[in-house]
Each structure stands twice: as structure tokens, then as C-alpha cells.
Amino acid sequence: MNNKLQAMEVFVQVVDAGSFTRAAETLQMPKATVSTLVQSLEASLSAKLLHRTTRLVTVTTDGAAYYERCVRILSDVRDAEESLSRTRLSPSGRLRVDVPTGLASEILIPALPAFFERYPDIMMELGSTDRPVDLIEEGVDCAIRGGELGDDRLIARRVGIINFLTAASPAYLERYGVPQHPLDLERHRCVNYFSAKTGKTYDWDFRRGEERIDIPMRGVIALNDSNAYVQAALAGLGVIQMTDYLVTQHVAAGRMVQLLPDWTSEPLPVHIVYPQNRHLSAKVRVFVEWVSDLFANHPYMHLRAVPRPQAVPALIEATA
């Protein structure tokens, strides 16, 4: 029975990943073992569960129906095991998480010692880039994302909100002057941010009362990493709009100057997401709850946002 359950779990992972290779990497077992387990499962059922090509693995009609049953069975088995063990109180195992760079460096990582003190048996693999990540194909358990979500394969829990500041270095402002209105920025050098997913450079938007201004900014450099984006401003390359938790410390220290403080843009919602067809294990569950509590008590992340100057919502994008 244990071999059958293992084969079912391997089959589910192959379907989720769409690849024997990616499933083997996620499960940390040889690709040949993954293939053998799926073949033995098909033999025991006398049914073909997967269509295999050199580039893609897709599920058959029988396989799709069996997949749904496997997901439910494996979920029930895990629930039964957790109810009779200390797993719910002390979850363990590898947890794969993906977080945008700036949020990881400034908010999540500094708080992680408290997480590991509470859950010492969890080993985390933390991906920290601003590039799009496919949770299912890359075997990621959960991710923190900003912006609107467009992937219906994911379950999303809103956990926070981000505001933005417009700023530049004192050296830049001494050379180019201080903008008094968003339209003044058309004559300035601005640091742009482009999507790692589409390559598109994002426009900037400003609001003041009923006024709204959308401006495509010109600049000598565009980046797709939030930490590098802030460093570009510190180097005097131009005006930026960036998350307040990355900029405020530099403003307070005099390394940057906040600009256009009476103009704002829409705040950016932040979600923690995970695949809807993947069992929410104890380790994922406690991480989701921990992140929710962390953001709820963080001055820059909590949902009751205080209006502040903000930036383009897509600076931390929802990756599909």
C-alpha cells in the first residue's frame, strides 16, 4: 500500500509539473525512479494515465479522472497522519518559497529568525528575484506577490498592501533641480522599471484629489530588480518611484529626498499564493499564517494603509 501511495504522489507531481524531469527535481529522486513508479501505476490499473512526448507530458482522460481522486486520497492520508502526530504542532521538511527581492531583503529575511525559532524542523529554500515564477512547473510551495493576479490555478490570500515614494538623491537634485509637479518630470532623468515577463517599461501615474496624470518616463537606464533600482537612484542616475519600505530609510538618512509629497497613486495589494490542486501541508499552512501576522503588524505592509506618496503598482508584479 505504501508503494501505491508513493506512486500516486509521484503521478500527481508529474501532472502538476508537466514533466518527469521537473517532478524528479521537486521530489529529489532519480528521474528513472519517477518513470518506473508511474509505469507500475499504469500497469496495476491497466490504463494509460499520461501522454508522453520528447518535450511534454500531458494527462489522458483516464489520467485526469484518476489525478483528481489521487489528490483527494493523498490529502486525506496526510490529514490523518497529522491528526495523530506532532506534525501540526511542529511541522517539518523542505519549504520552497518565492518572494520579490526588495520585500525579501527588507521585510521577510530580517524576521525569519523568529520563524525558525518557532518552527526549527522546517528547511526553507527562498527564491528571491523579481522575475516571473510558475509555482506549479518549478515546484514552489507558495509565493508572495504584489499586484493583480491572473492565474486561476492559484489560491490567493491577501495579506498586505504596499505604498510608494517618489525620490531622488541630493546630488541629482542639485544638478537638475527639484520637480514641483508630475509634468515637470518630463524634463528630468528618471530611472525606469521594466517587466521581466514582458519586457515592457511601466508608465508612472499620479493622483491628487480628482486629478490623475499618467506619464511615460524617459531615462538612461531601466532595471527589473527592486534593490538595483534603489541603488540607481542613490548613484544619482535619476528620479525613482519605489516601495516606501525600501526608500524611507534613505530619506531619513539624507541619502534621498522625497519628491511630490502631495501626489499619490493606488496602493498595491500583496497576496500569498499557492497552487489550488496541491495539498496545503502543515509547513505551508504555518508559513502562510506567520506571513499574515508579520504583515499585519508591519508599519509598511498592514492592510489599513496610511496614504503616502506611491509608485507604479507593477514594480512588484503578479507573475503567472
DOFI-933102 format. One line per field, with one value per residue (C-alpha): residue number from 1; z, x, y. Coordinates in steps of 0.2 Angstrom, whole numbers. Last residue first. Example, Ala and Ser with C-alpha at 12.3 -4.5 7.8 and 13.67 -1.06 7.14 Angstrom:
# residues 2
i	[2, 1];
up	[36, 39];
east	[68, 62];
north	[-5, -22];
***
This chain:
# residues 320
i	[320, 319, 318, 317, 316, 315, 314, 313, 312, 311, 310, 309, 308, 307, 306, 305, 304, 303, 302, 301, 300, 299, 298, 297, 296, 295, 294, 293, 292, 291, 290, 289, 288, 287, 286, 285, 284, 283, 282, 281, 280, 279, 278, 277, 276, 275, 274, 273, 272, 271, 270, 269, 268, 267, 266, 265, 264, 263, 262, 261, 260, 259, 258, 257, 256, 255, 254, 253, 252, 251, 250, 249, 248, 247, 246, 245, 244, 243, 242, 241, 240, 239, 238, 237, 236, 235, 234, 233, 232, 231, 230, 229, 228, 227, 226, 225, 224, 223, 222, 221, 220, 219, 218, 217, 216, 215, 214, 213, 212, 211, 210, 209, 208, 207, 206, 205, 204, 203, 202, 201, 200, 199, 198, 197, 196, 195, 194, 193, 192, 191, 190, 189, 188, 187, 186, 185, 184, 183, 182, 181, 180, 179, 178, 177, 176, 175, 174, 173, 172, 171, 170, 169, 168, 167, 166, 165, 164, 163, 162, 161, 160, 159, 158, 157, 156, 155, 154, 153, 152, 151, 150, 149, 148, 147, 146, 145, 144, 143, 142, 141, 140, 139, 138, 137, 136, 135, 134, 133, 132, 131, 130, 129, 128, 127, 126, 125, 124, 123, 122, 121, 120, 119, 118, 117, 116, 115, 114, 113, 112, 111, 110, 109, 108, 107, 106, 105, 104, 103, 102, 101, 100, 99, 98, 97, 96, 95, 94, 93, 92, 91, 90, 89, 88, 87, 86, 85, 84, 83, 82, 81, 80, 79, 78, 77, 76, 75, 74, 73, 72, 71, 70, 69, 68, 67, 66, 65, 64, 63, 62, 61, 60, 59, 58, 57, 56, 55, 54, 53, 52, 51, 50, 49, 48, 47, 46, 45, 44, 43, 42, 41, 40, 39, 38, 37, 36, 35, 34, 33, 32, 31, 30, 29, 28, 27, 26, 25, 24, 23, 22, 21, 20, 19, 18, 17, 16, 15, 14, 13, 12, 11, 10, 9, 8, 7, 6, 5, 4, 3, 2, 1];
up	[-69, -60, -51, -52, -40, -49, -57, -45, -51, -36, -20, -10, 6, 12, 28, 23, 34, 26, 35, 25, 29, 48, 50, 62, 49, 38, 51, 56, 38, 35, 50, 45, 27, 34, 46, 32, 21, 34, 39, 21, 9, -3, -20, -33, -28, -31, -18, -16, -3, -8, -8, -14, -22, -17, -30, -34, -23, -26, -11, -7, -24, -20, -6, -4, -4, 5, 20, 32, 34, 15, 14, 27, 18, 1, 3, 14, 4, -12, -27, -38, -45, -50, -59, -61, -45, -38, -24, -38, -46, -30, -27, -44, -40, -25, -35, -49, -67, -72, -85, -88, -97, -94, -101, -92, -99, -88, -82, -73, -62, -54, -44, -27, -32, -41, -50, -63, -69, -85, -85, -97, -105, -106, -105, -90, -83, -83, -84, -72, -77, -68, -72, -80, -79, -92, -92, -73, -73, -78, -60, -52, -42, -49, -39, -49, -61, -54, -35, -37, -43, -29, -16, -22, -30, -23, -27, -13, -14, -4, -2, 5, 15, 17, 3, 2, -16, -22, -38, -54, -59, -63, -66, -50, -48, -40, -27, -25, -10, -16, -11, -12, -27, -39, -54, -65, -52, -45, -62, -57, -65, -62, -47, -38, -21, -21, -3, 0, 18, 30, 43, 59, 69, 68, 81, 82, 63, 61, 74, 64, 48, 53, 45, 29, 26, 27, 19, 9, 5, 1, -10, -20, -23, -14, -19, -6, -6, 11, 14, 29, 46, 55, 74, 81, 66, 64, 82, 76, 75, 67, 55, 49, 46, 37, 26, 21, 17, 6, -3, -6, -13, -24, -30, -35, -45, -54, -58, -68, -77, -80, -88, -100, -103, -94, -104, -103, -115, -125, -130, -130, -117, -115, -97, -87, -99, -90, -84, -66, -60, -76, -76, -58, -62, -76, -65, -52, -66, -73, -56, -52, -69, -65, -49, -33, -25, -26, -34, -46, -51, -55, -65, -75, -77, -84, -84, -66, -59, -69, -64, -45, -45, -53, -39, -26, -33, -35, -16, -11, -21, -13, 4, 0];
east	[8, 19, 10, 22, 32, 35, 18, 10, 19, 23, 17, 16, 8, -10, -10, -14, -25, -19, -3, 13, 23, 21, 22, 10, -2, 12, 20, 4, -1, 17, 16, -1, 5, 21, 11, 0, 14, 23, 7, 3, -9, -12, -9, -23, -25, -7, -1, -2, 2, -5, 0, -11, -3, -8, -16, -6, -1, 3, 5, 23, 30, 48, 56, 74, 87, 104, 98, 97, 78, 76, 87, 77, 61, 66, 65, 50, 41, 41, 48, 46, 63, 71, 88, 105, 112, 120, 107, 94, 102, 104, 86, 83, 96, 86, 70, 76, 70, 80, 79, 93, 95, 78, 62, 46, 29, 17, -1, -9, -24, -33, -49, -39, -21, -16, 0, 4, 21, 22, 30, 43, 38, 50, 35, 40, 55, 44, 53, 57, 63, 75, 71, 80, 70, 61, 46, 47, 40, 23, 22, 23, 36, 51, 68, 83, 94, 111, 107, 93, 104, 117, 103, 97, 80, 63, 45, 38, 27, 13, 11, -3, -4, -10, -22, -24, -23, -27, -18, -23, -33, -18, -21, -17, -17, -2, 11, 16, 22, 25, 20, 25, 37, 38, 45, 31, 17, 24, 27, 39, 40, 56, 58, 70, 72, 69, 69, 73, 67, 71, 57, 62, 65, 47, 46, 64, 64, 50, 58, 75, 65, 60, 75, 73, 55, 55, 70, 79, 63, 52, 66, 69, 52, 47, 47, 45, 50, 48, 58, 53, 45, 29, 30, 12, 3, 17, 15, 6, -11, -20, -5, -6, -25, -23, -9, -20, -35, -24, -17, -34, -41, -26, -27, -45, -42, -27, -38, -50, -37, -27, -42, -44, -25, -13, 0, 19, 29, 46, 50, 32, 22, 3, -1, -13, -14, -24, -22, -23, -8, 1, -2, 4, 20, 23, 21, 33, 46, 46, 49, 63, 71, 71, 80, 73, 73, 54, 55, 69, 60, 44, 54, 62, 46, 37, 21, 25, 7, 5, 22, 18, 2, 10, 24, 11, 1, 17, 21, 3, 5, 22, 14, 0];
north	[170, 183, 197, 212, 221, 237, 235, 246, 261, 272, 279, 295, 290, 287, 276, 258, 248, 232, 231, 232, 247, 248, 229, 221, 214, 210, 198, 190, 186, 180, 168, 161, 157, 149, 139, 132, 129, 118, 109, 104, 113, 99, 105, 107, 126, 130, 143, 162, 175, 191, 209, 223, 239, 256, 267, 283, 298, 317, 329, 323, 327, 322, 313, 317, 303, 299, 311, 296, 298, 298, 283, 273, 278, 271, 252, 252, 265, 255, 263, 278, 284, 300, 299, 291, 299, 284, 283, 282, 268, 259, 259, 251, 238, 233, 232, 222, 224, 239, 253, 266, 282, 289, 294, 292, 288, 299, 295, 310, 309, 324, 322, 324, 322, 307, 302, 288, 282, 271, 254, 248, 232, 217, 206, 194, 203, 219, 235, 248, 266, 278, 295, 310, 325, 336, 325, 325, 343, 335, 327, 345, 354, 345, 349, 354, 345, 346, 349, 337, 323, 326, 326, 309, 306, 302, 297, 286, 270, 261, 242, 232, 216, 198, 195, 176, 169, 151, 148, 139, 154, 164, 182, 190, 209, 217, 211, 193, 182, 164, 146, 128, 131, 115, 125, 120, 123, 139, 147, 161, 178, 188, 200, 188, 180, 161, 155, 137, 134, 120, 117, 107, 123, 130, 143, 148, 146, 159, 171, 170, 174, 192, 200, 189, 194, 213, 222, 208, 198, 213, 220, 204, 198, 182, 164, 150, 131, 123, 107, 96, 99, 104, 105, 107, 100, 87, 81, 66, 58, 72, 74, 57, 58, 74, 67, 52, 63, 74, 60, 52, 69, 72, 54, 55, 71, 63, 47, 57, 67, 50, 42, 57, 57, 69, 78, 76, 87, 89, 71, 66, 56, 55, 50, 39, 24, 11, -7, 0, -10, -7, 12, 13, 2, 15, 29, 22, 17, 35, 43, 30, 34, 53, 50, 57, 74, 76, 93, 88, 72, 81, 93, 79, 69, 85, 93, 99, 96, 80, 74, 78, 69, 54, 54, 55, 41, 30, 34, 29, 13, 9, 12, 0];
***
